[in-house]
Amino acid sequence: MKVAYVAGPYRADTIYGVAQNIQKARDVALRLWKLGYAAICPHSNTAFFDGACDDSVWLSGDLEILRRCDFVVVLDGWERSEGATKEVQIANIHGIPVYPESWVEEQERKGRGGLCDS
């Protein structure tokens, strides 16, 4: 089973915005699981850990996890995220393919899904 890493904005101006970013990443991760991939969703892994450690701790750990993944799916708007930009940089350095969020929908249209009951 290939391992997918979901990258995208986490931070926002409000807690509500952070919650929306987390939910969007979770939704894409679930879609990846349904397509047959093991999905790593750092948004869920460290959700609302803000302030417990310096943000660099979370990013460093996420980058280590990313290095062990087969590919990355970037959420729309990833370019505005400092963390996601770094994640894409690391993926490119390590030759890990990076796909846009729309790639997930393409895979669903091709009928690759169906591994889980909806």
Biotite code that builds the C-alpha atoms (Angstrom):
import biotite.structure as struc

atoms = struc.array([
    struc.Atom([0.000, 0.000, 0.000], chain_id="A", res_id=1, res_name="MET", atom_name="CA", element="C"),
    struc.Atom([1.363, 3.410, -0.949], chain_id="A", res_id=2, res_name="LYS", atom_name="CA", element="C"),
    struc.Atom([1.486, 6.156, 1.660], chain_id="A", res_id=3, res_name="VAL", atom_name="CA", element="C"),
    struc.Atom([0.088, 9.600, 0.835], chain_id="A", res_id=4, res_name="ALA", atom_name="CA", element="C"),
    struc.Atom([0.927, 12.786, 2.734], chain_id="A", res_id=5, res_name="TYR", atom_name="CA", element="C"),
    struc.Atom([-1.638, 15.602, 2.814], chain_id="A", res_id=6, res_name="VAL", atom_name="CA", element="C"),
    struc.Atom([-0.107, 19.101, 2.792], chain_id="A", res_id=7, res_name="ALA", atom_name="CA", element="C"),
    struc.Atom([-1.937, 22.385, 3.063], chain_id="A", res_id=8, res_name="GLY", atom_name="CA", element="C"),
    struc.Atom([-2.619, 25.403, 5.226], chain_id="A", res_id=9, res_name="PRO", atom_name="CA", element="C"),
    struc.Atom([-3.122, 24.806, 8.948], chain_id="A", res_id=10, res_name="TYR", atom_name="CA", element="C"),
    struc.Atom([-2.932, 28.287, 10.466], chain_id="A", res_id=11, res_name="ARG", atom_name="CA", element="C"),
    struc.Atom([-5.668, 30.887, 10.016], chain_id="A", res_id=12, res_name="ALA", atom_name="CA", element="C"),
    struc.Atom([-6.717, 34.210, 11.488], chain_id="A", res_id=13, res_name="ASP", atom_name="CA", element="C"),
    struc.Atom([-9.320, 32.550, 13.720], chain_id="A", res_id=14, res_name="THR", atom_name="CA", element="C"),
    struc.Atom([-9.776, 29.253, 15.548], chain_id="A", res_id=15, res_name="ILE", atom_name="CA", element="C"),
    struc.Atom([-12.723, 28.639, 13.248], chain_id="A", res_id=16, res_name="TYR", atom_name="CA", element="C"),
    struc.Atom([-10.420, 29.051, 10.248], chain_id="A", res_id=17, res_name="GLY", atom_name="CA", element="C"),
    struc.Atom([-7.935, 26.580, 11.736], chain_id="A", res_id=18, res_name="VAL", atom_name="CA", element="C"),
    struc.Atom([-10.791, 24.110, 12.303], chain_id="A", res_id=19, res_name="ALA", atom_name="CA", element="C"),
    struc.Atom([-11.886, 24.533, 8.678], chain_id="A", res_id=20, res_name="GLN", atom_name="CA", element="C"),
    struc.Atom([-8.329, 23.877, 7.445], chain_id="A", res_id=21, res_name="ASN", atom_name="CA", element="C"),
    struc.Atom([-8.082, 20.760, 9.599], chain_id="A", res_id=22, res_name="ILE", atom_name="CA", element="C"),
    struc.Atom([-11.429, 19.463, 8.352], chain_id="A", res_id=23, res_name="GLN", atom_name="CA", element="C"),
    struc.Atom([-10.520, 20.040, 4.714], chain_id="A", res_id=24, res_name="LYS", atom_name="CA", element="C"),
    struc.Atom([-7.289, 18.068, 5.158], chain_id="A", res_id=25, res_name="ALA", atom_name="CA", element="C"),
    struc.Atom([-9.170, 15.285, 6.968], chain_id="A", res_id=26, res_name="ARG", atom_name="CA", element="C"),
    struc.Atom([-11.714, 15.104, 4.149], chain_id="A", res_id=27, res_name="ASP", atom_name="CA", element="C"),
    struc.Atom([-8.975, 14.673, 1.537], chain_id="A", res_id=28, res_name="VAL", atom_name="CA", element="C"),
    struc.Atom([-7.200, 12.100, 3.735], chain_id="A", res_id=29, res_name="ALA", atom_name="CA", element="C"),
    struc.Atom([-10.404, 10.059, 4.006], chain_id="A", res_id=30, res_name="LEU", atom_name="CA", element="C"),
    struc.Atom([-10.866, 10.187, 0.244], chain_id="A", res_id=31, res_name="ARG", atom_name="CA", element="C"),
    struc.Atom([-7.294, 8.899, -0.170], chain_id="A", res_id=32, res_name="LEU", atom_name="CA", element="C"),
    struc.Atom([-7.962, 6.031, 2.259], chain_id="A", res_id=33, res_name="TRP", atom_name="CA", element="C"),
    struc.Atom([-11.068, 5.140, 0.228], chain_id="A", res_id=34, res_name="LYS", atom_name="CA", element="C"),
    struc.Atom([-8.876, 5.076, -2.889], chain_id="A", res_id=35, res_name="LEU", atom_name="CA", element="C"),
    struc.Atom([-6.621, 2.487, -1.276], chain_id="A", res_id=36, res_name="GLY", atom_name="CA", element="C"),
    struc.Atom([-3.797, 4.635, 0.076], chain_id="A", res_id=37, res_name="TYR", atom_name="CA", element="C"),
    struc.Atom([-2.632, 4.977, 3.652], chain_id="A", res_id=38, res_name="ALA", atom_name="CA", element="C"),
    struc.Atom([-3.009, 8.716, 4.247], chain_id="A", res_id=39, res_name="ALA", atom_name="CA", element="C"),
    struc.Atom([-0.912, 10.753, 6.656], chain_id="A", res_id=40, res_name="ILE", atom_name="CA", element="C"),
    struc.Atom([-2.758, 13.911, 7.703], chain_id="A", res_id=41, res_name="CYS", atom_name="CA", element="C"),
    struc.Atom([-0.485, 16.089, 9.862], chain_id="A", res_id=42, res_name="PRO", atom_name="CA", element="C"),
    struc.Atom([-3.414, 18.464, 10.426], chain_id="A", res_id=43, res_name="HIS", atom_name="CA", element="C"),
    struc.Atom([-5.100, 15.733, 12.453], chain_id="A", res_id=44, res_name="SER", atom_name="CA", element="C"),
    struc.Atom([-1.915, 14.485, 14.061], chain_id="A", res_id=45, res_name="ASN", atom_name="CA", element="C"),
    struc.Atom([-1.179, 17.783, 15.807], chain_id="A", res_id=46, res_name="THR", atom_name="CA", element="C"),
    struc.Atom([-4.617, 19.438, 15.733], chain_id="A", res_id=47, res_name="ALA", atom_name="CA", element="C"),
    struc.Atom([-4.803, 22.261, 18.259], chain_id="A", res_id=48, res_name="PHE", atom_name="CA", element="C"),
    struc.Atom([-1.383, 21.526, 19.764], chain_id="A", res_id=49, res_name="PHE", atom_name="CA", element="C"),
    struc.Atom([-0.706, 25.245, 19.153], chain_id="A", res_id=50, res_name="ASP", atom_name="CA", element="C"),
    struc.Atom([1.466, 26.710, 21.898], chain_id="A", res_id=51, res_name="GLY", atom_name="CA", element="C"),
    struc.Atom([2.449, 23.380, 23.487], chain_id="A", res_id=52, res_name="ALA", atom_name="CA", element="C"),
    struc.Atom([5.781, 23.562, 21.639], chain_id="A", res_id=53, res_name="CYS", atom_name="CA", element="C"),
    struc.Atom([7.316, 25.909, 19.147], chain_id="A", res_id=54, res_name="ASP", atom_name="CA", element="C"),
    struc.Atom([5.751, 25.493, 15.668], chain_id="A", res_id=55, res_name="ASP", atom_name="CA", element="C"),
    struc.Atom([9.160, 24.367, 14.382], chain_id="A", res_id=56, res_name="SER", atom_name="CA", element="C"),
    struc.Atom([8.761, 21.133, 16.401], chain_id="A", res_id=57, res_name="VAL", atom_name="CA", element="C"),
    struc.Atom([5.608, 20.179, 14.509], chain_id="A", res_id=58, res_name="TRP", atom_name="CA", element="C"),
    struc.Atom([7.061, 21.111, 11.119], chain_id="A", res_id=59, res_name="LEU", atom_name="CA", element="C"),
    struc.Atom([10.278, 19.197, 11.785], chain_id="A", res_id=60, res_name="SER", atom_name="CA", element="C"),
    struc.Atom([8.318, 16.086, 12.741], chain_id="A", res_id=61, res_name="GLY", atom_name="CA", element="C"),
    struc.Atom([6.005, 16.449, 9.766], chain_id="A", res_id=62, res_name="ASP", atom_name="CA", element="C"),
    struc.Atom([8.964, 16.715, 7.402], chain_id="A", res_id=63, res_name="LEU", atom_name="CA", element="C"),
    struc.Atom([10.430, 13.507, 8.825], chain_id="A", res_id=64, res_name="GLU", atom_name="CA", element="C"),
    struc.Atom([7.119, 11.722, 8.249], chain_id="A", res_id=65, res_name="ILE", atom_name="CA", element="C"),
    struc.Atom([6.894, 13.193, 4.737], chain_id="A", res_id=66, res_name="LEU", atom_name="CA", element="C"),
    struc.Atom([10.312, 11.768, 3.794], chain_id="A", res_id=67, res_name="ARG", atom_name="CA", element="C"),
    struc.Atom([8.883, 8.292, 4.354], chain_id="A", res_id=68, res_name="ARG", atom_name="CA", element="C"),
    struc.Atom([5.843, 8.800, 2.105], chain_id="A", res_id=69, res_name="CYS", atom_name="CA", element="C"),
    struc.Atom([5.345, 7.772, -1.506], chain_id="A", res_id=70, res_name="ASP", atom_name="CA", element="C"),
    struc.Atom([3.656, 10.974, -2.656], chain_id="A", res_id=71, res_name="PHE", atom_name="CA", element="C"),
    struc.Atom([2.173, 14.255, -1.463], chain_id="A", res_id=72, res_name="VAL", atom_name="CA", element="C"),
    struc.Atom([-1.246, 15.726, -2.199], chain_id="A", res_id=73, res_name="VAL", atom_name="CA", element="C"),
    struc.Atom([-1.321, 19.508, -1.819], chain_id="A", res_id=74, res_name="VAL", atom_name="CA", element="C"),
    struc.Atom([-4.568, 21.194, -0.872], chain_id="A", res_id=75, res_name="LEU", atom_name="CA", element="C"),
    struc.Atom([-5.771, 24.230, -2.787], chain_id="A", res_id=76, res_name="ASP", atom_name="CA", element="C"),
    struc.Atom([-4.087, 27.313, -1.363], chain_id="A", res_id=77, res_name="GLY", atom_name="CA", element="C"),
    struc.Atom([-0.965, 25.471, -0.211], chain_id="A", res_id=78, res_name="TRP", atom_name="CA", element="C"),
    struc.Atom([1.203, 28.181, -1.760], chain_id="A", res_id=79, res_name="GLU", atom_name="CA", element="C"),
    struc.Atom([0.063, 30.621, 0.961], chain_id="A", res_id=80, res_name="ARG", atom_name="CA", element="C"),
    struc.Atom([1.217, 28.271, 3.719], chain_id="A", res_id=81, res_name="SER", atom_name="CA", element="C"),
    struc.Atom([4.787, 28.519, 4.986], chain_id="A", res_id=82, res_name="GLU", atom_name="CA", element="C"),
    struc.Atom([4.670, 24.930, 6.245], chain_id="A", res_id=83, res_name="GLY", atom_name="CA", element="C"),
    struc.Atom([3.144, 23.450, 3.087], chain_id="A", res_id=84, res_name="ALA", atom_name="CA", element="C"),
    struc.Atom([5.636, 25.354, 0.940], chain_id="A", res_id=85, res_name="THR", atom_name="CA", element="C"),
    struc.Atom([8.476, 23.782, 2.943], chain_id="A", res_id=86, res_name="LYS", atom_name="CA", element="C"),
    struc.Atom([6.821, 20.352, 2.635], chain_id="A", res_id=87, res_name="GLU", atom_name="CA", element="C"),
    struc.Atom([6.677, 20.685, -1.156], chain_id="A", res_id=88, res_name="VAL", atom_name="CA", element="C"),
    struc.Atom([10.308, 21.827, -1.207], chain_id="A", res_id=89, res_name="GLN", atom_name="CA", element="C"),
    struc.Atom([11.394, 18.750, 0.767], chain_id="A", res_id=90, res_name="ILE", atom_name="CA", element="C"),
    struc.Atom([9.285, 16.453, -1.416], chain_id="A", res_id=91, res_name="ALA", atom_name="CA", element="C"),
    struc.Atom([10.936, 17.903, -4.529], chain_id="A", res_id=92, res_name="ASN", atom_name="CA", element="C"),
    struc.Atom([14.435, 17.526, -3.037], chain_id="A", res_id=93, res_name="ILE", atom_name="CA", element="C"),
    struc.Atom([13.747, 13.874, -2.223], chain_id="A", res_id=94, res_name="HIS", atom_name="CA", element="C"),
    struc.Atom([12.062, 13.066, -5.536], chain_id="A", res_id=95, res_name="GLY", atom_name="CA", element="C"),
    struc.Atom([8.659, 12.480, -3.938], chain_id="A", res_id=96, res_name="ILE", atom_name="CA", element="C"),
    struc.Atom([5.847, 13.194, -6.420], chain_id="A", res_id=97, res_name="PRO", atom_name="CA", element="C"),
    struc.Atom([3.517, 16.087, -5.571], chain_id="A", res_id=98, res_name="VAL", atom_name="CA", element="C"),
    struc.Atom([-0.065, 16.081, -6.851], chain_id="A", res_id=99, res_name="TYR", atom_name="CA", element="C"),
    struc.Atom([-2.701, 18.817, -6.623], chain_id="A", res_id=100, res_name="PRO", atom_name="CA", element="C"),
    struc.Atom([-5.913, 18.249, -4.702], chain_id="A", res_id=101, res_name="GLU", atom_name="CA", element="C"),
    struc.Atom([-7.735, 17.825, -8.044], chain_id="A", res_id=102, res_name="SER", atom_name="CA", element="C"),
    struc.Atom([-5.683, 14.642, -8.623], chain_id="A", res_id=103, res_name="TRP", atom_name="CA", element="C"),
    struc.Atom([-7.755, 12.909, -5.923], chain_id="A", res_id=104, res_name="VAL", atom_name="CA", element="C"),
    struc.Atom([-10.952, 13.689, -7.788], chain_id="A", res_id=105, res_name="GLU", atom_name="CA", element="C"),
    struc.Atom([-9.402, 12.402, -11.027], chain_id="A", res_id=106, res_name="GLU", atom_name="CA", element="C"),
    struc.Atom([-8.576, 9.110, -9.300], chain_id="A", res_id=107, res_name="GLN", atom_name="CA", element="C"),
    struc.Atom([-12.143, 8.861, -7.999], chain_id="A", res_id=108, res_name="GLU", atom_name="CA", element="C"),
    struc.Atom([-13.530, 9.496, -11.500], chain_id="A", res_id=109, res_name="ARG", atom_name="CA", element="C"),
    struc.Atom([-11.316, 6.753, -12.887], chain_id="A", res_id=110, res_name="LYS", atom_name="CA", element="C"),
    struc.Atom([-13.076, 4.377, -10.518], chain_id="A", res_id=111, res_name="GLY", atom_name="CA", element="C"),
    struc.Atom([-10.013, 3.652, -8.425], chain_id="A", res_id=112, res_name="ARG", atom_name="CA", element="C"),
    struc.Atom([-12.106, 3.939, -5.253], chain_id="A", res_id=113, res_name="GLY", atom_name="CA", element="C"),
    struc.Atom([-14.611, 1.583, -3.761], chain_id="A", res_id=114, res_name="GLY", atom_name="CA", element="C"),
    struc.Atom([-12.386, 0.067, -1.085], chain_id="A", res_id=115, res_name="LEU", atom_name="CA", element="C"),
    struc.Atom([-14.654, 1.285, 1.715], chain_id="A", res_id=116, res_name="CYS", atom_name="CA", element="C"),
    struc.Atom([-18.402, 1.392, 1.987], chain_id="A", res_id=117, res_name="ASP", atom_name="CA", element="C"),
    struc.Atom([-19.676, 4.961, 1.963], chain_id="A", res_id=118, res_name="SER", atom_name="CA", element="C"),
])
